[in-house]
C-alpha cells in the first residue's frame, strides 16, 4: 500500500460537524428558539448515509465532531498540515427563503468557529460562512470577521436563486477583495429552497442528483465570466469545490468559440474566457474523475493546466472522499504533485510556503514516522 506523501499536504475540504447548541447560544433568543431550520431534500438521500462510520470519535458523537480525533484519524496519517473546515448542512442557508434568519446563523457559526475548532490547533483553517440569498448582509459579515487571521476563505453554497455572476451578488465579491480572501462554493443545496430546481429539472433519485452536480458548476462559472465579475474585481479568486473538473475543457473550448463570434454582446470581455478562468478559478480534486485508461486522466490534466488550477481536497469524512495516497497518478512529476497537494492552496490561502512549513516542522507527522 502506498505510503503518505513525503511532504505536507493542504486539504481544501474537511467537513467537521458543528455543535448546533453552541451556534444557537450565539443567536438572538427569538431566532434561536426555532432551532436550525435549513432547506431540506426533495425526498431522497444517500441510502447508506453520507459520512464514514470510522470517523466517529471513540468518545461518541457525530463523525468529525472531535478536533482531537480528527487530527488523529485524518490529519496525522495523511501528513495533512492544514485543513480548511466547511460545515455540512449549514451551507444550504444560502438558499433559505428566510434570509434574515440565514444571516444570523452564519454570523453565529463564524463566532463559534473562532472559539472552538480554530482555537484548538493551527492546522485548522477557517472559512467565513455567508448566505448568498442576502448579499448585502453577506458582505457585512465578510467585513466584520474576514480580516481575522484564522479565516482564509469565504464559503457559500453553489446553489443560488440566480446565476452567481449577476450584479446582485457583486457586494459579496467586493467585500471579498477588500479583505483579500478567495470565494469558494460547495454543492449540496441544489434543488432546495429558493434555488428552485437542480439543473435540467428535479432529479428523481440521489444517484441522479449527485451525478449532475457538475452541470450547475458549469453554469455558475460561465455566468461569472460572461457577466464580467473578474473584470470588475480583478483581484478576485474563485474556488469550485467538489464539482469535479472533467467538464472544464468542454466549457473552456465552448466559451472561447462563442466569444469569437459573439463578443459584441459582452464588450467588457477583451480576452478569451479560458484565460480568465485559468487566472481566477481553482478547482478541487475531489471527486476526481476515474477514466478506464489512466493516461486519459493525464491528458485531462494537461488540458486544464492542472499544476496551476487544481487543489487537493479529501471531502473527509464523506462516503466518496479521496485518499491522498491514491488520488493522483504516481507517474505525475513530483513538482506537479507538490503544487496540487500544497503550493497552490498555500498561495490561494496565504499559508506558509512548502519549504517554510517543512522546515518549521509539525506535530502532524505521518503515522509511519511515529
C-alpha positions in Angstrom: 0.0 0.0 0.0 1.4 3.5 -0.9 2.8 5.5 2.0 1.8 9.0 2.8 3.4 11.9 0.8 6.9 12.8 1.9 5.8 16.4 2.1 3.0 18.1 4.0 -0.5 18.4 2.4 -3.2 21.1 2.5 -6.7 19.7 2.4 -9.1 22.2 1.0 -12.3 20.5 2.1 -12.8 18.9 5.5 -16.4 18.6 6.8 -16.5 19.0 10.5 -19.7 18.6 12.5 -20.6 21.9 14.1 -22.2 22.0 17.5 -25.7 23.2 16.9 -26.3 24.1 20.5 -23.3 26.3 20.6 -24.4 28.1 17.4 -27.9 28.7 18.8 -26.4 30.2 22.0 -24.8 32.9 19.9 -28.1 33.9 18.2 -30.9 36.2 19.3 -33.3 34.3 21.5 -36.3 34.8 19.3 -34.5 33.2 16.4 -32.7 30.5 18.3 -36.0 29.3 19.6 -36.7 27.9 16.1 -33.7 25.6 16.1 -31.6 25.4 12.9 -34.0 25.4 10.0 -32.4 24.7 6.7 -33.9 23.9 3.3 -34.4 20.1 3.1 -34.1 17.4 0.4 -36.7 16.6 -2.2 -37.5 13.2 -0.6 -34.3 11.3 -1.4 -30.8 10.9 0.2 -27.9 8.5 0.2 -29.3 5.2 1.4 -26.1 4.3 3.2 -25.5 7.7 4.8 -23.1 10.4 3.8 -20.4 10.0 6.5 -17.8 7.3 7.1 -18.6 5.4 10.3 -14.9 5.2 11.3 -14.9 9.0 11.6 -16.9 8.8 14.7 -14.8 9.7 17.7 -14.3 6.8 20.3 -15.9 9.1 22.9 -19.1 9.2 20.9 -20.7 11.9 18.8 -21.1 12.5 15.1 -18.4 11.9 12.5 -15.7 14.6 12.5 -17.1 16.3 15.6 -14.0 16.0 17.8 -11.0 18.2 16.8 -8.5 15.9 18.6 -9.8 12.7 16.9 -9.9 14.4 13.5 -6.2 15.1 13.8 -5.5 11.5 14.9 -7.8 9.9 12.3 -7.3 12.1 9.2 -4.6 14.7 9.5 -1.7 12.7 11.1 -2.0 9.5 9.0 -2.1 11.5 5.7 0.5 14.1 6.6 -2.0 17.0 6.3 -0.6 20.2 7.7 -3.6 22.4 7.1 -7.3 21.6 6.5 -10.0 24.0 5.5 -13.1 23.4 7.6 -16.5 23.5 5.9 -19.9 22.9 7.7 -22.3 20.4 6.2 -26.0 21.3 6.1 -25.4 24.9 7.2 -24.3 26.0 3.7 -27.8 25.5 2.5 -28.8 28.6 4.4 -27.8 30.4 1.3 -31.0 29.3 -0.4 -33.3 29.7 2.6 -36.4 31.8 2.0 -35.8 33.4 5.4 -32.8 35.4 4.5 -32.7 37.2 7.8 -32.6 34.0 9.8 -29.9 32.6 7.4 -27.7 35.6 8.0 -27.9 35.2 11.8 -27.0 31.5 11.6 -23.9 32.4 9.5 -22.8 35.1 12.0 -23.2 32.8 15.0 -21.4 29.9 13.2 -18.4 32.1 12.4 -18.1 33.3 16.1 -18.5 29.7 17.2 -15.7 28.5 14.9 -13.3 31.1 16.3 -13.9 30.0 19.8 -13.8 26.2 19.2 -12.1 24.5 16.3 -9.9 27.4 15.2 -8.7 27.9 18.8 -7.8 24.2 19.1 -4.9 23.9 16.7 -3.5 26.0 13.9 -3.8 23.0 11.5 -7.5 24.0 11.2 -8.2 26.8 8.7 -11.4 28.8 8.9 -13.8 29.7 6.1 -16.2 32.6 6.7 -19.7 31.2 6.1 -22.1 33.5 4.2 -25.5 33.1 2.7 -25.9 34.4 -0.8 -29.6 35.0 -0.5 -28.9 38.3 1.1 -25.7 39.6 -0.5 -25.6 42.9 1.5 -25.7 41.0 4.8 -23.1 38.6 3.5 -20.8 41.5 2.6 -21.3 43.0 6.0 -20.3 39.7 7.7 -17.2 39.4 5.5 -16.1 42.8 6.5 -16.9 42.1 10.2 -14.8 39.0 10.6 -12.9 38.3 7.3 -9.8 40.2 8.4 -9.3 37.8 11.3 -6.1 35.8 10.6 -7.8 32.4 11.3 -10.1 32.8 8.4 -8.6 32.2 4.9 -11.6 31.7 2.7 -15.3 32.7 2.2 -17.6 29.8 1.7 -21.2 29.7 0.4 -23.4 27.1 -1.4 -23.1 26.7 -5.1 -26.9 26.6 -5.4 -28.5 30.0 -5.9 -31.7 31.8 -6.9 -29.9 33.3 -9.9 -26.6 32.7 -11.6 -23.8 33.9 -9.4 -22.3 36.2 -12.0 -25.3 38.6 -11.8 -24.8 42.0 -10.2 -27.0 41.2 -7.2 -24.1 39.1 -5.9 -21.4 41.6 -6.5 -21.4 43.0 -3.0 -20.0 39.7 -1.8 -17.1 39.8 -4.3 -16.4 43.4 -3.5 -16.1 42.6 0.2 -14.0 39.5 -0.5 -11.5 41.6 -2.4 -11.4 44.2 0.4 -10.4 41.5 3.0 -8.2 39.6 0.5 -10.0 36.2 0.7 -11.0 33.8 -2.1 -14.7 33.0 -2.6 -15.4 29.2 -2.6 -18.7 27.4 -3.4 -19.7 23.9 -2.3 -22.6 21.7 -3.6 -25.3 20.2 -1.5 -28.3 22.6 -1.8 -29.1 22.3 -5.5 -32.8 21.9 -5.9 -33.7 23.2 -2.4 -35.1 26.4 -1.1 -35.1 29.4 -3.4 -32.8 27.6 -5.9 -35.9 26.1 -7.3 -34.5 23.3 -9.3 -31.3 21.4 -9.7 -30.1 21.8 -13.3 -32.2 20.3 -16.1 -35.1 19.9 -13.6 -35.7 18.0 -10.4 -34.0 14.5 -10.4 -35.9 11.5 -9.1 -33.0 10.0 -7.1 -29.9 10.8 -5.1 -27.9 8.9 -7.7 -29.1 11.3 -10.5 -28.8 14.4 -8.3 -25.3 13.6 -7.2 -24.1 12.8 -10.7 -25.5 16.0 -12.2 -23.9 18.5 -9.8 -21.2 19.4 -12.3 -23.9 20.9 -14.6 -24.5 23.6 -12.0 -20.8 24.3 -11.7 -20.6 24.8 -15.5 -23.4 27.3 -15.4 -22.0 29.2 -12.5 -18.5 29.6 -14.0 -20.0 30.7 -17.3 -22.1 33.3 -15.5 -19.1 34.6 -13.5 -17.0 35.1 -16.6 -19.7 36.3 -19.1 -21.2 38.8 -16.6 -17.8 40.3 -16.2 -17.2 39.6 -12.5 -13.5 39.1 -12.9 -13.2 42.3 -15.0 -15.0 44.3 -12.2 -12.9 42.6 -9.5 -9.5 41.7 -11.0 -8.2 40.6 -7.6 -10.9 38.0 -7.0 -10.1 34.3 -6.8 -12.8 31.8 -7.0 -12.6 28.1 -5.8 -15.1 25.5 -7.1 -15.1 22.7 -4.5 -16.4 19.2 -5.0 -17.8 19.7 -8.5 -15.3 17.7 -10.4 -13.2 19.1 -13.3 -13.6 16.7 -16.2 -16.1 19.1 -17.7 -13.8 22.0 -17.7 -12.1 21.5 -21.1 -15.5 21.5 -22.8 -16.5 24.7 -21.0 -13.3 26.4 -21.9 -13.5 25.5 -25.6 -17.2 26.3 -25.9 -16.7 29.7 -24.2 -13.8 30.7 -26.4 -15.6 29.6 -29.6 -18.7 31.6 -28.8 -16.7 34.6 -27.6 -15.1 34.9 -31.0 -18.5 35.1 -32.7 -20.5 36.9 -30.0 -18.0 39.2 -28.3 -20.0 42.3 -29.3 -22.6 41.2 -26.7 -20.0 41.4 -24.0 -17.7 44.2 -24.9 -16.1 44.1 -21.4 -14.5 40.7 -22.3 -11.3 41.7 -24.0 -9.6 38.3 -23.9 -10.6 34.7 -24.3 -12.8 33.4 -21.4 -10.4 30.5 -21.0 -7.6 32.9 -20.0 -9.8 34.5 -17.4 -10.8 31.2 -15.9 -7.3 29.9 -15.7 -6.2 33.1 -14.0 -9.0 33.4 -11.5 -10.6 30.0 -10.9 -9.2 27.0 -9.0 -10.9 23.6 -8.7 -10.7 20.9 -6.0 -9.5 17.4 -6.9 -12.4 15.6 -5.2 -14.4 13.9 -6.7 -11.6 13.1 -9.1 -12.5 11.6 -12.5 -11.6 8.0 -13.0 -11.3 7.1 -16.7 -10.8 3.5 -17.7 -7.4 4.4 -19.2 -5.1 6.2 -16.7 -3.4 8.0 -19.5 -6.6 9.8 -20.3 -6.5 11.4 -16.8 -3.0 12.7 -17.5 -4.3 14.1 -20.8 -7.2 15.8 -18.9 -4.6 17.3 -16.5 -2.8 18.7 -19.5 -6.0 20.2 -21.0 -6.8 22.2 -17.8 -3.2 23.0 -16.8 -3.7 21.0 -13.6 -0.4 22.0 -11.9 -1.8 25.6 -11.9 -5.6 25.1 -11.5 -6.1 22.1 -9.2 -6.0 22.0 -5.4 -6.2 18.8 -3.3 -9.3 18.1 -1.3 -10.4 14.9 0.5 -14.0 15.6 1.4 -13.4 13.9 4.7 -15.4 12.2 6.2 -17.9 11.7 3.4 -18.6 8.4 1.6 -16.9 9.5 -1.6 -13.9 11.1 -0.1 -10.4 10.8 -1.7 -7.3 9.3 0.0 -4.3 11.4 -0.9 -2.2 8.3 -1.4 -4.3 7.3 -4.4 -5.8 10.4 -5.8 -3.0 11.4 -8.2 -1.1 9.1 -10.6 2.3 8.4 -9.2 3.6 8.9 -12.8 2.9 12.6 -12.3 6.1 14.6 -11.8 6.7 15.3 -8.1 7.0 19.0 -8.7 3.4 18.9 -10.1 2.2 16.8 -7.2 3.7 19.3 -4.7 1.8 22.1 -6.4 -1.6 20.3 -6.3 -1.1 18.9 -2.8 0.3 22.0 -1.2 1.6 25.0 -3.1 -1.5 26.1 -5.0 -3.6 26.1 -1.8 -0.8 27.9 0.1 -0.8 30.7 -2.5 -4.6 30.9 -2.5 -5.0 31.0 1.2 -1.9 32.9 2.2 -0.4 30.0 4.2 3.3 29.3 4.7 5.2 28.1 1.6 6.0 24.4 1.4 9.7 24.9 2.3 8.8 27.1 5.4 6.2 24.6 6.6 8.6 21.7 6.2 11.5 23.5 7.9 9.3 24.6 10.8 8.2 21.0 11.5 4.8 19.9 12.7 3.3 17.6 15.3 1.2 16.1 12.5 3.8 13.6 11.1 2.6 10.7 9.1 1.8 7.6 11.1 4.6 5.6 9.5 7.1 8.0 11.1 5.8 7.7 14.6 
